[in-house]
Amino acid sequence: LEDITDNDYVVLNRKTNLFNTKDVGLQPYYPDVVKNQRIFDLPKVMNKDLGFLLGALVSEGSFHNNQILFNNSDNEFYGLVKQSILSQFENIHLYERELRKSHCVELSIYYKQIVDFLINIGLTNVKSDEKEIPHAIFKAKKEIVVSFLRGLFEGDGSVCFKTDKRHGGNAIELTYNSKSKKLIDQLKTLLLNFGIVTTQPYVDKRSNCYKLIISDVSNIKKFRDEINF
């Protein structure tokens, strides 16, 4: 900032033309295989199904005993995630079980080659407060980023309906919750690439999560038109 003078101009680009227009090749992220390991044909380029899967796993996925777990009580969302996995890794077998106490269905990705591949493209094996957006998403084309955000918001996003006391009317807000400050900051930047402005994140004391809010009708309309659920 000390180098800025009265003769300098600041330009903010709020258009959606900053995304990559070329396919991102994934071969450099293929893991080394070991003897007697089950081998799958891995995706050659980033695509919408893989973007959606990454979004869902960042929000609702977890690592346990070298496996990637995903569970959800929403059958439609669960089915879309399962279908994304099957479309990306042909002939994969998923271990599934019902979690009766939480009324969820859970699947497990346990093949080492696939787990290592997802880690290599940016899915982090960390606790919830250290999660981040996979680096492959920042390099992806716009339609893939859209799919990622759909998966992400289906997991930890929500729509809040409330009465606006200032204007005496009703309003809605779109929110995203995460314990990871880094993830929230990255998401704020990613949404700005769509021209969607969000509030300053704050910590919800009830859940100890960072809350990012999309308010104002113009921003909500942009989210609906560009991303949606």
MARBA-3410 file (N, C-alpha, C, O; in Angstrom, 1 decimal):
229
0.8,-1.2,0.0,0.0,0.0,0.0,0.9,1.3,0.0,0.4,2.3,-0.5 ~ 2.1,1.2,0.6,2.9,2.4,0.6,3.3,2.9,-0.7,3.8,4.0,-0.9 ~ 3.2,2.0,-1.8,3.6,2.3,-3.1,2.5,2.9,-3.9,2.7,3.4,-5.1 ~ 1.3,3.0,-3.4,0.2,3.5,-4.1,0.2,5.0,-4.1,0.4,5.6,-3.0 ~ -0.1,5.7,-5.2,-0.1,7.1,-5.3,-1.4,7.6,-5.8,-2.3,6.8,-6.1
-1.6,8.9,-5.9,-2.9,9.5,-6.4,-3.1,9.2,-7.9,-4.2,9.3,-8.4 ~ -2.0,8.8,-8.5,-2.1,8.5,-10.0,-2.5,7.0,-10.3,-2.6,6.7,-11.4 ~ -2.6,6.2,-9.2,-3.0,4.8,-9.4,-4.5,4.6,-9.4,-5.2,5.4,-8.8 ~ -4.9,3.5,-10.0,-6.3,3.2,-10.1,-6.5,1.7,-9.5,-5.6,0.9,-9.8 ~ -7.5,1.5,-8.8,-7.9,0.1,-8.4,-9.1,-0.4,-9.2,-10.1,0.3,-9.3
-8.9,-1.5,-9.8,-9.9,-2.1,-10.7,-10.4,-3.4,-10.1,-9.6,-4.3,-9.8 ~ -11.7,-3.5,-9.8,-12.3,-4.7,-9.3,-13.1,-5.4,-10.4,-14.0,-4.8,-11.0 ~ -12.8,-6.6,-10.7,-13.5,-7.3,-11.7,-14.6,-8.2,-11.1,-14.2,-9.2,-10.4 ~ -15.8,-7.9,-11.2,-16.9,-8.7,-10.6,-17.7,-9.5,-11.7,-18.8,-10.0,-11.5 ~ -17.0,-9.6,-12.9,-17.6,-10.4,-13.9,-17.2,-11.9,-13.7,-16.3,-12.1,-12.9
-17.8,-12.7,-14.5,-17.5,-14.2,-14.3,-16.6,-14.7,-15.5,-16.8,-15.8,-15.9 ~ -15.6,-13.9,-15.9,-14.8,-14.3,-17.0,-13.4,-14.6,-16.5,-12.4,-14.6,-17.3 ~ -13.2,-14.9,-15.2,-11.9,-15.2,-14.7,-11.6,-16.7,-14.6,-10.5,-17.0,-14.1 ~ -12.5,-17.5,-15.0,-12.3,-18.9,-14.8,-11.5,-19.5,-16.0,-11.4,-18.9,-17.0 ~ -10.8,-20.6,-15.7,-10.1,-21.4,-16.7,-11.0,-21.8,-17.8,-12.2,-22.2,-17.5
-10.6,-21.8,-19.0,-11.4,-22.2,-20.2,-10.9,-23.5,-20.8,-11.5,-24.0,-21.7 ~ -9.9,-24.1,-20.2,-9.3,-25.3,-20.7,-9.5,-26.5,-19.7,-9.6,-26.2,-18.5 ~ -9.6,-27.7,-20.2,-9.7,-28.8,-19.3,-8.4,-29.0,-18.5,-7.3,-28.8,-19.0 ~ -8.6,-29.3,-17.2,-7.4,-29.6,-16.3,-7.1,-31.1,-16.4,-7.9,-31.9,-15.9 ~ -6.0,-31.4,-16.9,-5.6,-32.8,-16.9,-5.2,-33.3,-15.6,-4.6,-32.6,-14.8
-5.6,-34.6,-15.3,-5.4,-35.1,-13.9,-4.3,-36.2,-13.9,-4.1,-36.7,-12.8 ~ -3.8,-36.6,-15.0,-2.7,-37.6,-15.0,-1.6,-37.3,-14.1,-1.0,-38.2,-13.4 ~ -1.1,-36.0,-13.9,0.0,-35.8,-13.0,-0.4,-36.1,-11.5,0.5,-36.2,-10.7 ~ -1.6,-36.3,-11.2,-2.1,-36.6,-9.9,-2.3,-38.0,-9.6,-2.8,-38.4,-8.5 ~ -2.1,-38.9,-10.6,-2.3,-40.3,-10.5,-1.3,-40.8,-9.4,-0.1,-40.5,-9.6
-1.7,-41.6,-8.5,-0.8,-42.1,-7.5,0.0,-43.3,-8.0,-0.4,-44.0,-8.9 ~ 1.2,-43.5,-7.4,1.9,-44.7,-7.7,1.1,-45.9,-7.2,0.5,-45.9,-6.2 ~ 1.2,-47.0,-8.0,0.5,-48.2,-7.6,1.5,-49.2,-7.0,2.7,-49.3,-7.5 ~ 1.0,-50.1,-6.1,1.9,-51.1,-5.5,1.4,-52.5,-5.9,0.3,-52.6,-6.4 ~ 2.2,-53.4,-5.7,2.0,-54.8,-6.1,0.7,-55.3,-5.4,0.5,-55.0,-4.2
-0.1,-56.0,-6.2,-1.4,-56.7,-5.6,-2.4,-55.6,-5.3,-3.4,-56.0,-4.6 ~ -2.3,-54.4,-5.8,-3.3,-53.4,-5.5,-4.3,-53.4,-6.6,-4.0,-53.5,-7.8 ~ -5.6,-53.2,-6.2,-6.7,-53.1,-7.2,-6.5,-51.8,-8.0,-6.4,-50.7,-7.4 ~ -6.5,-52.0,-9.3,-6.3,-50.8,-10.2,-7.6,-50.4,-10.9,-8.3,-51.3,-11.4 ~ -7.8,-49.1,-10.9,-9.0,-48.5,-11.6,-8.6,-47.5,-12.7,-7.5,-47.0,-12.6
-9.4,-47.4,-13.7,-9.2,-46.3,-14.6,-9.7,-45.0,-14.0,-10.9,-44.8,-13.6 ~ -8.8,-44.0,-13.8,-9.1,-42.8,-13.1,-9.5,-41.7,-14.1,-9.1,-41.8,-15.3 ~ -10.3,-40.7,-13.6,-10.7,-39.6,-14.6,-9.4,-39.0,-15.2,-8.4,-38.7,-14.5 ~ -9.5,-38.7,-16.4,-8.4,-38.0,-17.1,-8.4,-36.5,-17.0,-7.3,-35.9,-17.0 ~ -9.6,-35.9,-16.9,-9.7,-34.5,-16.7,-10.7,-34.1,-15.7,-11.6,-35.0,-15.3
-10.6,-33.0,-15.1,-11.6,-32.5,-14.2,-13.0,-32.4,-14.9,-13.0,-32.0,-16.0 ~ -14.1,-32.8,-14.2,-15.4,-32.8,-14.8,-16.4,-32.5,-13.7,-16.1,-32.4,-12.6 ~ -17.7,-32.3,-14.2,-18.7,-31.8,-13.2,-19.0,-32.8,-12.2,-19.2,-32.5,-11.0 ~ -19.1,-34.1,-12.5,-19.4,-35.1,-11.5,-18.3,-35.2,-10.4,-18.6,-35.3,-9.2 ~ -17.0,-35.1,-10.9,-15.9,-35.1,-9.9,-16.0,-33.8,-9.0,-15.7,-33.9,-7.8
-16.3,-32.7,-9.6,-16.4,-31.4,-8.9,-17.5,-31.5,-7.8,-17.3,-31.1,-6.7 ~ -18.7,-32.1,-8.2,-19.8,-32.3,-7.2,-19.4,-33.2,-6.1,-19.6,-32.9,-4.9 ~ -18.7,-34.3,-6.4,-18.2,-35.2,-5.4,-17.3,-34.6,-4.4,-17.4,-34.8,-3.2 ~ -16.3,-33.8,-4.9,-15.4,-33.1,-4.1,-16.1,-32.1,-3.1,-15.8,-32.0,-1.9 ~ -17.1,-31.4,-3.7,-17.9,-30.5,-2.8,-18.6,-31.2,-1.7,-18.6,-30.8,-0.5
-19.2,-32.4,-2.0,-19.9,-33.1,-1.0,-19.0,-33.7,0.0,-19.3,-33.7,1.2 ~ -17.8,-34.2,-0.4,-16.9,-34.8,0.5,-16.2,-33.7,1.4,-15.9,-34.0,2.6 ~ -16.0,-32.5,0.9,-15.4,-31.5,1.7,-16.4,-31.1,2.9,-16.0,-30.9,4.0 ~ -17.7,-31.0,2.5,-18.7,-30.7,3.5,-19.1,-31.9,4.5,-19.1,-31.7,5.7 ~ -19.3,-33.0,3.9,-19.9,-34.1,4.7,-19.0,-35.4,4.7,-19.4,-36.4,5.4
-17.8,-35.3,4.1,-17.0,-36.5,4.1,-16.0,-36.5,5.3,-15.8,-35.5,5.9 ~ -15.4,-37.6,5.5,-14.4,-37.8,6.6,-13.5,-38.9,6.3,-13.8,-39.8,5.5 ~ -12.3,-38.9,6.9,-11.4,-40.0,6.8,-11.4,-40.9,8.0,-11.5,-40.4,9.2 ~ -11.2,-42.2,7.8,-11.2,-43.1,9.0,-10.5,-44.4,8.5,-10.9,-45.0,7.6 ~ -9.4,-44.7,9.2,-8.6,-45.9,8.9,-8.3,-46.0,7.4,-8.5,-47.1,6.7
-7.8,-44.9,6.8,-7.4,-44.9,5.4,-8.5,-45.0,4.4,-8.3,-45.4,3.3 ~ -9.8,-44.8,4.9,-10.9,-44.8,4.1,-11.6,-43.4,4.1,-11.4,-42.6,5.0 ~ -12.3,-43.2,3.0,-13.1,-41.9,2.9,-14.6,-42.3,3.2,-15.1,-43.1,2.4 ~ -15.2,-41.7,4.2,-16.6,-42.0,4.5,-17.5,-40.8,4.1,-17.1,-39.7,4.2 ~ -18.7,-41.2,3.7,-19.7,-40.2,3.5,-21.0,-40.7,4.0,-21.4,-41.8,3.6
-21.7,-39.9,4.8,-23.1,-40.3,5.2,-24.0,-39.1,5.2,-23.6,-38.0,5.4 ~ -25.3,-39.4,5.0,-26.3,-38.4,4.9,-27.7,-39.0,5.1,-27.9,-40.1,4.8 ~ -28.6,-38.2,5.7,-30.0,-38.6,5.9,-30.9,-38.2,4.7,-32.0,-38.7,4.6 ~ -30.3,-37.4,3.8,-31.1,-37.0,2.6,-30.8,-38.0,1.5,-29.7,-38.1,0.9 ~ -31.8,-38.8,1.2,-31.6,-39.9,0.2,-31.3,-39.4,-1.2,-30.5,-40.1,-1.9
-31.9,-38.3,-1.5,-31.6,-37.8,-2.9,-30.1,-37.3,-3.0,-29.4,-37.6,-3.9 ~ -29.7,-36.6,-2.0,-28.3,-36.1,-2.0,-27.3,-37.3,-1.9,-26.3,-37.3,-2.7 ~ -27.6,-38.2,-1.0,-26.8,-39.4,-0.9,-26.7,-40.2,-2.3,-25.6,-40.6,-2.7 ~ -27.8,-40.3,-2.9,-27.9,-41.0,-4.2,-27.0,-40.3,-5.3,-26.4,-40.9,-6.1 ~ -27.1,-38.9,-5.3,-26.3,-38.2,-6.3,-24.8,-38.3,-6.0,-24.0,-38.5,-7.0
-24.4,-38.4,-4.7,-23.0,-38.6,-4.4,-22.5,-40.0,-4.8,-21.5,-40.1,-5.4 ~ -23.4,-41.0,-4.5,-23.0,-42.3,-4.9,-22.9,-42.5,-6.4,-22.0,-43.1,-6.9 ~ -23.8,-41.9,-7.1,-23.8,-41.9,-8.6,-22.5,-41.3,-9.1,-21.9,-41.7,-10.1 ~ -22.1,-40.2,-8.5,-20.9,-39.5,-8.9,-19.7,-40.4,-8.8,-18.8,-40.4,-9.6 ~ -19.6,-41.1,-7.7,-18.5,-42.0,-7.4,-18.5,-43.1,-8.5,-17.4,-43.5,-9.0
-19.7,-43.7,-8.7,-19.8,-44.8,-9.7,-19.4,-44.4,-11.1,-18.8,-45.1,-11.9 ~ -19.7,-43.1,-11.4,-19.4,-42.6,-12.8,-17.9,-42.3,-13.0,-17.4,-42.4,-14.1 ~ -17.3,-42.0,-11.9,-15.8,-41.6,-12.0,-14.9,-42.8,-11.9,-13.8,-42.8,-12.4 ~ -15.3,-43.8,-11.2,-14.5,-45.0,-10.9,-15.2,-46.3,-11.2,-15.8,-46.9,-10.4 ~ -15.1,-46.6,-12.5,-15.9,-47.7,-13.0,-15.6,-49.0,-12.3,-14.4,-49.3,-12.0
-16.6,-49.8,-12.0,-16.5,-51.1,-11.4,-16.0,-51.0,-9.9,-15.6,-52.0,-9.3 ~ -16.1,-49.8,-9.3,-15.8,-49.7,-7.9,-16.9,-50.4,-7.1,-18.1,-50.3,-7.4 ~ -16.5,-51.0,-5.9,-17.5,-51.5,-5.0,-17.5,-50.7,-3.8,-16.4,-50.4,-3.2 ~ -18.7,-50.2,-3.4,-18.8,-49.4,-2.2,-19.4,-50.2,-1.0,-20.4,-50.9,-1.2 ~ -18.7,-50.1,0.1,-19.3,-50.7,1.3,-20.3,-49.7,1.9,-20.0,-48.5,2.2
-21.6,-50.1,2.1,-22.6,-49.3,2.6,-23.3,-49.9,3.8,-23.3,-51.1,4.0 ~ -23.7,-49.0,4.7,-24.4,-49.5,5.9,-25.4,-48.4,6.4,-25.2,-47.2,6.1 ~ -26.4,-48.8,7.2,-27.3,-47.9,7.8,-26.9,-47.5,9.2,-26.5,-48.4,10.0 ~ -26.9,-46.2,9.5,-26.6,-45.7,10.8,-28.0,-45.4,11.5,-28.5,-44.3,11.3 ~ -28.5,-46.4,12.2,-29.9,-46.3,12.6,-30.1,-45.1,13.6,-31.1,-44.5,13.6
-29.1,-44.9,14.5,-29.3,-43.8,15.5,-29.4,-42.4,14.9,-30.2,-41.6,15.4 ~ -28.7,-42.2,13.8,-28.7,-40.9,13.1,-29.6,-40.9,11.9,-29.7,-39.9,11.2 ~ -30.2,-42.1,11.6,-31.1,-42.2,10.4,-30.4,-41.8,9.1,-30.9,-41.2,8.2 ~ -29.1,-42.2,9.0,-28.3,-42.0,7.9,-27.9,-43.2,7.2,-27.9,-44.3,7.7 ~ -27.5,-43.1,5.9,-26.8,-44.2,5.2,-25.4,-43.7,4.9,-25.1,-42.6,4.6
-24.5,-44.7,5.1,-23.1,-44.3,5.0,-22.4,-45.2,3.9,-22.7,-46.4,3.8 ~ -21.5,-44.6,3.1,-20.7,-45.4,2.2,-19.2,-45.2,2.5,-18.8,-44.2,3.1 ~ -18.4,-46.1,2.1,-17.0,-46.1,2.3,-16.2,-46.3,1.0,-16.5,-47.3,0.3 ~ -15.3,-45.4,0.7,-14.4,-45.6,-0.4,-13.1,-46.1,0.2,-12.4,-45.4,1.0 ~ -12.7,-47.3,0.0,-11.6,-47.9,0.7,-10.5,-48.4,-0.2,-9.5,-48.9,0.3
-10.6,-48.2,-1.5,-9.5,-48.6,-2.4,-8.4,-47.6,-2.3,-8.6,-46.4,-2.5 ~ -7.2,-48.0,-2.0,-6.1,-47.1,-1.8,-5.8,-46.2,-3.0,-5.5,-45.0,-2.8 ~ -5.8,-46.7,-4.2,-5.6,-45.9,-5.4,-6.5,-44.8,-5.5,-6.1,-43.6,-5.8 ~ -7.8,-45.0,-5.3,-8.8,-43.9,-5.4,-8.7,-42.9,-4.3,-8.8,-41.7,-4.5 ~ -8.5,-43.4,-3.0,-8.3,-42.5,-1.9,-7.1,-41.6,-2.1,-7.1,-40.4,-1.9
-5.9,-42.2,-2.6,-4.7,-41.4,-2.8,-4.9,-40.4,-3.9,-4.4,-39.3,-3.9 ~ -5.7,-40.8,-5.0,-6.0,-39.9,-6.1,-6.8,-38.7,-5.6,-6.4,-37.5,-5.9 ~ -7.8,-38.9,-4.8,-8.6,-37.8,-4.3,-7.8,-36.9,-3.4,-8.0,-35.7,-3.4 ~ -6.9,-37.5,-2.6,-6.0,-36.6,-1.8,-5.1,-35.8,-2.7,-4.8,-34.6,-2.4 ~ -4.6,-36.4,-3.7,-3.6,-35.7,-4.6,-4.3,-34.5,-5.3,-3.6,-33.5,-5.6
-5.6,-34.6,-5.6,-6.2,-33.4,-6.2,-6.8,-32.4,-5.2,-7.4,-31.5,-5.6 ~ -6.5,-32.7,-3.9,-6.7,-31.6,-2.9,-7.7,-31.9,-1.8,-8.0,-31.1,-1.0 ~ -8.3,-33.2,-1.8,-9.1,-33.5,-0.6,-8.2,-33.8,0.6,-7.4,-34.7,0.5 ~ -8.4,-33.0,1.6,-7.4,-33.1,2.7,-7.9,-34.0,3.8,-9.1,-34.0,4.2 ~ -7.0,-34.8,4.3,-7.2,-35.7,5.4,-6.9,-35.0,6.7,-5.8,-35.2,7.3
-7.8,-34.1,7.1,-7.6,-33.3,8.3,-8.9,-33.2,9.1,-10.0,-33.7,8.7 ~ -8.8,-32.6,10.3,-10.0,-32.4,11.1,-10.8,-31.3,10.5,-10.4,-30.6,9.6 ~ -12.1,-31.2,11.0,-13.0,-30.3,10.4,-12.6,-28.8,10.4,-12.9,-28.0,9.5 ~ -11.8,-28.4,11.4,-11.4,-27.0,11.6,-10.2,-26.7,10.7,-9.7,-25.6,10.7 ~ -9.7,-27.7,9.9,-8.5,-27.5,9.0,-8.9,-27.8,7.5,-8.0,-27.8,6.7
-10.2,-28.0,7.3,-10.6,-28.3,5.9,-10.3,-27.1,5.0,-10.3,-26.0,5.4 ~ -10.2,-27.4,3.7,-10.0,-26.4,2.7,-10.5,-26.8,1.3,-10.8,-28.0,1.1 ~ -10.7,-25.9,0.4,-11.2,-26.2,-0.9,-10.0,-26.9,-1.7,-8.9,-26.3,-1.7 ~ -10.3,-28.0,-2.4,-9.2,-28.7,-3.1,-8.6,-27.8,-4.2,-9.3,-27.0,-4.8 ~ -7.3,-27.9,-4.3,-6.6,-27.0,-5.2,-7.0,-27.2,-6.7,-6.9,-26.3,-7.5
-7.5,-28.4,-7.0,-7.9,-28.7,-8.4,-9.2,-27.9,-8.8,-9.4,-27.6,-9.9 ~ -9.9,-27.5,-7.8,-11.1,-26.7,-8.0,-10.8,-25.3,-8.5,-11.4,-24.7,-9.4 ~ -9.7,-24.7,-7.9,-9.3,-23.3,-8.3,-8.8,-23.3,-9.7,-8.8,-22.2,-10.3 ~ -8.4,-24.4,-10.3,-7.9,-24.4,-11.6,-9.0,-24.8,-12.7,-8.7,-24.8,-13.9 ~ -10.2,-25.2,-12.2,-11.2,-25.8,-13.0,-12.0,-24.8,-13.8,-12.0,-23.6,-13.5
-12.7,-25.3,-14.8,-13.6,-24.5,-15.6,-14.8,-24.1,-14.8,-15.1,-24.7,-13.7 ~ -15.5,-23.1,-15.2,-16.6,-22.5,-14.5,-17.7,-23.5,-14.1,-18.1,-23.6,-13.0 ~ -18.1,-24.3,-15.1,-19.2,-25.3,-14.8,-18.8,-26.3,-13.8,-19.7,-26.9,-13.1 ~ -17.5,-26.6,-13.7,-17.0,-27.6,-12.7,-17.0,-26.9,-11.3,-17.4,-27.6,-10.3 ~ -16.6,-25.7,-11.2,-16.7,-24.9,-10.0,-18.2,-24.8,-9.5,-18.4,-24.9,-8.3
-19.1,-24.6,-10.4,-20.5,-24.6,-10.1,-20.9,-25.9,-9.4,-21.6,-25.9,-8.4 ~ -20.5,-27.0,-10.0,-20.9,-28.3,-9.5,-20.3,-28.5,-8.1,-21.0,-29.1,-7.2 ~ -19.1,-28.1,-7.9,-18.4,-28.2,-6.6,-19.2,-27.4,-5.6,-19.5,-27.9,-4.5 ~ -19.6,-26.2,-5.9,-20.4,-25.4,-4.9,-21.7,-26.0,-4.6,-22.2,-25.8,-3.5 ~ -22.4,-26.6,-5.6,-23.6,-27.3,-5.4,-23.5,-28.4,-4.3,-24.2,-28.5,-3.4
-22.4,-29.2,-4.5,-22.2,-30.3,-3.6,-21.8,-29.7,-2.2,-22.3,-30.3,-1.2 ~ -21.0,-28.6,-2.2,-20.6,-28.0,-0.9,-21.8,-27.5,-0.1,-22.0,-27.8,1.0 ~ -22.7,-26.7,-0.8,-23.8,-26.1,-0.2,-24.9,-27.1,0.2,-25.6,-26.9,1.2 ~ -25.0,-28.2,-0.6,-26.0,-29.2,-0.2,-25.6,-29.8,1.2,-26.5,-30.2,1.9 ~ -24.3,-29.9,1.4,-23.8,-30.5,2.6,-24.0,-29.5,3.8,-24.6,-29.9,4.8
-23.3,-28.4,3.8,-23.3,-27.5,5.0,-23.9,-26.1,4.7,-23.7,-25.2,5.5 ~ -24.6,-26.0,3.6,-25.3,-24.7,3.4,-26.8,-24.8,3.9,-27.3,-25.9,4.2 ~ -27.4,-23.7,4.0,-28.8,-23.6,4.4,-29.5,-22.4,3.9,-28.8,-21.4,3.6 ~ -30.8,-22.4,3.9,-31.6,-21.2,3.5,-32.4,-20.8,4.8,-33.1,-21.6,5.4 ~ -32.2,-19.6,5.2,-32.8,-19.1,6.4,-33.9,-18.1,6.0,-33.7,-17.1,5.3
-35.1,-18.3,6.5,-36.2,-17.4,6.3,-36.5,-16.6,7.6,-36.6,-17.2,8.6 ~ -36.5,-15.3,7.4,-36.7,-14.5,8.7,-37.5,-13.2,8.4,-37.6,-12.8,7.2 ~ -37.9,-12.6,9.4,-38.6,-11.3,9.3,-37.5,-10.2,9.5,-36.8,-10.1,10.4 ~ -37.5,-9.3,8.5,-36.6,-8.1,8.5,-37.2,-7.0,9.3,-38.1,-6.3,8.8 ~ -36.8,-6.8,10.6,-37.4,-5.8,11.4,-37.2,-4.4,10.9,-38.0,-3.5,11.2
-36.1,-4.1,10.2,-35.9,-2.8,9.7,-36.9,-2.3,8.7,-37.3,-1.2,8.6 ~ -37.4,-3.3,7.9,-38.3,-3.0,6.8,-39.7,-3.6,7.0,-40.6,-3.3,6.2 ~ -39.9,-4.3,8.0,-41.2,-4.9,8.3,-41.6,-5.9,7.3,-42.8,-6.2,7.2 ~ -40.7,-6.5,6.6,-41.0,-7.5,5.6,-40.3,-8.8,5.9,-39.5,-9.0,6.8 ~ -40.5,-9.8,5.0,-39.8,-11.1,5.1,-38.6,-11.1,4.2,-38.5,-10.4,3.1
-37.6,-11.9,4.6,-36.3,-11.9,3.8,-35.7,-13.3,3.9,-36.1,-14.1,4.9 ~ -34.9,-13.7,3.0,-34.1,-14.9,3.1,-32.6,-14.7,3.1,-32.2,-13.6,2.5 ~ -31.9,-15.6,3.7,-30.4,-15.5,3.6,-29.9,-16.9,3.3,-30.5,-17.9,3.7 ~ -28.8,-16.9,2.5,-28.1,-18.2,2.3,-26.9,-18.2,3.2,-26.2,-17.2,3.2 ~ -26.7,-19.3,3.9,-25.6,-19.4,4.8,-24.7,-20.6,4.5,-25.2,-21.6,4.0
-23.5,-20.5,4.8,-22.6,-21.7,4.8,-21.8,-21.7,6.1,-21.3,-20.7,6.6 ~ -21.8,-22.9,6.8,-21.2,-23.1,8.1,-20.0,-24.0,8.0,-20.0,-25.1,7.4 ~ -18.9,-23.6,8.7,-17.7,-24.5,8.7,-16.9,-24.1,9.9,-16.8,-22.9,10.3 ~ -16.2,-25.1,10.5,-15.3,-24.8,11.6,-13.9,-24.3,11.1,-13.1,-23.9,11.9 ~ -13.7,-24.4,9.8,-12.5,-24.0,9.2,-12.5,-22.6,8.7,-13.3,-22.3,7.8
-11.7,-21.7,9.3,-11.6,-20.4,8.8,-11.0,-20.3,7.4,-11.4,-19.5,6.6 ~ -10.0,-21.2,7.1,-9.4,-21.1,5.8,-10.4,-21.5,4.7,-10.5,-20.9,3.7 ~ -11.3,-22.5,5.0,-12.3,-22.9,4.0,-13.3,-21.7,3.8,-13.7,-21.5,2.6 ~ -13.7,-21.1,4.8,-14.6,-19.9,4.7,-14.0,-18.8,3.9,-14.7,-18.2,3.0 ~ -12.7,-18.5,4.1,-12.0,-17.4,3.4,-11.9,-17.8,1.9,-12.1,-16.9,1.0
-11.6,-19.1,1.6,-11.5,-19.5,0.2,-12.9,-19.5,-0.4,-13.0,-19.1,-1.6 ~ -13.9,-19.8,0.3,-15.2,-19.8,-0.3,-15.7,-18.4,-0.6,-16.3,-18.2,-1.6 ~ -15.4,-17.5,0.3,-15.7,-16.1,0.1,-15.1,-15.6,-1.2,-15.7,-14.9,-2.0 ~ -13.8,-15.9,-1.5,-13.1,-15.5,-2.7,-13.7,-16.2,-3.9,-13.9,-15.6,-5.0 ~ -14.0,-17.5,-3.8,-14.6,-18.3,-4.9,-15.9,-17.7,-5.3,-16.2,-17.6,-6.5
-16.8,-17.3,-4.4,-18.1,-16.7,-4.7,-17.9,-15.3,-5.3,-18.8,-15.0,-6.2 ~ -16.9,-14.6,-5.0,-16.7,-13.3,-5.6,-16.4,-13.4,-7.1,-16.6,-12.5,-7.9 ~ -15.8,-14.6,-7.5,-15.6,-14.8,-8.9,-16.9,-14.9,-9.7,-16.9,-14.7,-10.9 ~ -18.0,-15.2,-9.0,-19.3,-15.1,-9.6,-20.0,-13.8,-9.4,-21.2,-13.6,-9.9 ~ -19.3,-12.8,-8.8,-19.9,-11.6,-8.5,-20.8,-11.6,-7.3,-21.6,-10.7,-7.1
-20.7,-12.7,-6.5,-21.6,-12.8,-5.3,-20.8,-12.3,-4.1,-19.8,-12.9,-3.7 ~ -21.3,-11.3,-3.5,-20.7,-10.7,-2.3,-21.3,-11.3,-1.0,-22.5,-11.4,-0.9 ~ -20.4,-11.6,-0.1,-20.9,-12.2,1.2,-20.5,-11.3,2.3,-19.7,-10.4,2.2 ~ -21.1,-11.6,3.5,-20.8,-10.8,4.7,-19.5,-11.2,5.3,-18.9,-12.2,4.9 ~ -19.0,-10.4,6.2,-17.8,-10.8,6.9,-18.1,-12.0,7.8,-19.1,-11.9,8.6
-17.4,-13.1,7.7,-17.7,-14.3,8.5,-17.6,-14.0,10.0,-16.8,-13.2,10.5 ~ -18.5,-14.7,10.7,-18.4,-14.5,12.2,-18.6,-15.9,12.8,-19.1,-16.8,12.1 ~ -18.3,-16.1,14.1,-18.4,-17.4,14.7,-19.7,-17.4,15.5,-20.1,-16.6,16.3 ~ -20.5,-18.5,15.1,-21.8,-18.7,15.8,-21.4,-19.4,17.1,-21.0,-20.6,17.1 ~ -21.7,-18.8,18.2,-21.3,-19.3,19.5,-22.1,-20.6,19.9,-21.6,-21.4,20.7
-23.2,-20.8,19.3,-24.0,-22.0,19.6,-23.3,-23.3,19.0,-23.3,-24.3,19.6 ~ -22.7,-23.1,17.8,-22.1,-24.3,17.1,-20.6,-24.2,17.0,-20.0,-25.2,16.6 ~ -20.1,-23.0,17.4,-18.6,-22.8,17.3,-18.1,-22.9,15.9,-17.0,-23.3,15.6 ~ -19.0,-22.6,14.9,-18.7,-22.6,13.5,-18.6,-21.2,12.9,-19.3,-20.3,13.4 ~ -17.8,-21.0,11.9,-17.8,-19.8,11.1,-19.0,-19.8,10.2,-19.4,-20.8,9.6
-19.7,-18.7,10.2,-20.9,-18.6,9.3,-20.7,-17.5,8.3,-20.4,-16.3,8.6 ~ -20.8,-17.9,7.0,-20.7,-17.0,5.9,-22.1,-16.8,5.3,-22.8,-17.8,5.1 ~ -22.6,-15.5,5.2,-24.0,-15.2,4.8,-24.0,-14.5,3.5,-23.2,-13.6,3.2 ~ -24.9,-15.0,2.6,-25.2,-14.3,1.4,-26.6,-13.7,1.6,-27.6,-14.4,1.7 ~ -26.6,-12.4,1.6,-27.8,-11.6,1.8,-28.0,-10.7,0.6,-27.1,-10.6,-0.3
-29.0,-9.9,0.6,-29.3,-8.9,-0.4,-29.8,-9.7,-1.6,-29.3,-10.7,-2.1 ~ -31.0,-9.2,-2.1,-31.7,-9.9,-3.2,-30.8,-10.1,-4.5,-30.9,-11.1,-5.2 ~ -29.9,-9.1,-4.8,-29.1,-9.2,-6.0,-28.1,-10.4,-5.9,-27.9,-11.1,-6.8 ~ -27.5,-10.5,-4.7,-26.5,-11.6,-4.5,-27.2,-13.0,-4.4,-26.7,-14.0,-5.0 ~ -28.4,-13.0,-3.8,-29.2,-14.3,-3.8,-29.6,-14.7,-5.2,-29.6,-15.9,-5.5
-30.0,-13.7,-6.0,-30.4,-14.0,-7.4,-29.2,-14.5,-8.2,-29.4,-15.4,-9.0 ~ -28.1,-13.9,-8.0,-26.9,-14.4,-8.7,-26.5,-15.9,-8.3,-26.2,-16.7,-9.1 ~ -26.7,-16.2,-7.0,-26.4,-17.5,-6.5,-27.4,-18.5,-7.2,-27.1,-19.5,-7.7 ~ -28.7,-18.1,-7.2,-29.7,-18.9,-7.8,-29.4,-19.2,-9.3,-29.5,-20.3,-9.8 ~ -29.1,-18.1,-10.0,-28.9,-18.2,-11.5,-27.6,-18.9,-11.8,-27.6,-19.6,-12.8
-26.6,-18.6,-11.1,-25.3,-19.2,-11.4,-25.0,-20.6,-10.8,-24.3,-21.4,-11.4 ~ -25.5,-20.8,-9.6,-25.1,-22.0,-8.9,-26.4,-22.9,-8.5,-26.5,-24.0,-9.1 ~ -27.2,-22.4,-7.7,-28.4,-23.0,-7.2,-28.1,-24.3,-6.4,-26.9,-24.6,-6.2 ~ -29.1,-25.0,-5.9,-28.9,-26.2,-5.2,-29.3,-27.4,-6.0,-29.2,-28.5,-5.5
END
